[in-house]
């Protein structure tokens, strides 16, 4: 299963910052968390991020998870541009 944060209630701390408090829990299965579109089944289409749902897009300096995301996004954009070019040439 993938990690996910399921906490009882969000609360503000003494500095006014929001925190999720309570017991962490698994909310979804690994399959559900990494489900691809039917035509993109396979490990090359999965980019698992070892984070809770809340932390998933909060990257820090020299963050390995950020680097993984950048590599995937660049690949997606290259394939999108190539696909568009192919469709434009054939019309």
N, C-alpha and C positions, 0 to 999 in steps of 0.2 A: 504494500500500500504506500501511497505517497503521503508525505506530511501535509497537514493542513491545520489551521488554527480554528478551533471552535471554542470560544470562550463564553462565559456567562454574560457579561455585560462590558461594554466599553466604559471607561471611567477616566476622568481627568486627574492628573497628579497635582501636587502642590504648586508646580510651575505652570499649570494650565495645559500641559501636553496630554494628549489622549493615549491611553494604554488599554490593551485587551487583557482582562484578568479572568482567571478561572482555570479550568483543567483543559489542556490541549487534547484534541481528539482527532481521529481520522474521519474525515467527512466523505471521502470518495475512494473508490478502489484505484489501483494503478491504471487499469484499462480506461476507466472513466476520465482520469486526470490527463491521460496522454492520447486520447482518442483522436484519430486522424479522419480525414474525409475518406470515404470508401475506396477511392482510386489511389489513395496515398498510403496504403497500409504497408507497414514494414518499419524496421528500426531506423532507417535513414530519414524517416519523416517524424521522428520523435525527438524533441529537445527538452528533456526533463530538467527542471530547475529545482534544485534542492533547497527549497524555501517554503515557508508557510504562505498561505494565500495573501496575507497582508504584506509580507516581505518580498513577494515575487518580483516586483519592479523597482525595488529600492536597492540600487547598486552603489558600491563604494569604490574608492580608488583601487586599481589593480585587482578587480573582482573577477574571479574565474567564471562565475555565472554570467556576468556581463559580456565577457569575451565570447562565451558560447552563444549567447543571444545575437551578438553582432555578426558572427560567422553565419548563423542561420538566416538572419535578415538579409545579409548581402547575397546569399545564395538565392533566396526567394526573389529578390529584386532582379538579379541577373536572369533567372528563369522567366520572370514576367516580361522583361524587356525582350528577350529572345523569342518568347511566344508571340508577343505583339508584332515583332518584326516579321515573323513567319506568316502570321495571318494577314498582315498588310501586304506582303509580297504576293500572296496567293489570290488577292482580290483585284 
